[in-house]
C-alpha cells in the first residue's frame, strides 16, 4: 500500500498531545510495514516555522511538503491518507481517515 500521513502537527519545538501521539504511532508502525510505502506530508503552512525535525529512519518513508488545495501534486497517488490531527485535505482525491483527539 501507499500510505500518506499528515505529520504537520510534528513540526513543533516542544511536542505535546497530537505530536507525541504521531511520533509514537510512526515509530511503532513504520518498522513493521516494510512492504508499504509511506509519504509523510507536512503542510506548507509549517514551512515558515522551519522546525520540522521528525526523521522516519526507514527507507520506505519520505517527507514531502504539500498544499491543502492540491495534495496530489506533492503526495502522489495514495491508497489512503491519515490525518493525525482531525484534518484532511479539502479536495482529497484519495480515501481519507482522521484521528480525533
Residue, then its C-alpha position, 0 to 999 in steps of 0.5 A: x500500500x501507499x500510505x500518506x500521513x499528515x505529520x504537520x502537527x510534528x513540526x513543533x519545538x516542544x511536542x505535546x498531545x497530537x505530536x507525541x501521539x504521531x511520533x509514537x504511532x510512526x515509530x511503532x508502525x513504520x518498522x513493521x510495514x516494510x512492504x508499504x510505502x509511506x509519504x509523510x506530508x507536512x503542510x506548507x503552512x509549517x514551512x515558515x516555522x522551519x522546525x520540522x525535525x521528525x526523521x522516519x529512519x526507514x527507507x520506505x518513508x519520505x517527507x514531502x511538503x504539500x498544499x491543502x488545495x492540491x495534495x496530489x501534486x506533492x503526495x502522489x497517488x495514495x491508497x489512503x491518507x491519515x490525518x493525525x490531527x482531525x484534518x484532511x485535505x479539502x479536495x482529497x482525491x484519495x480515501x481519507x481517515x482522521x484521528x480525533x483527539 
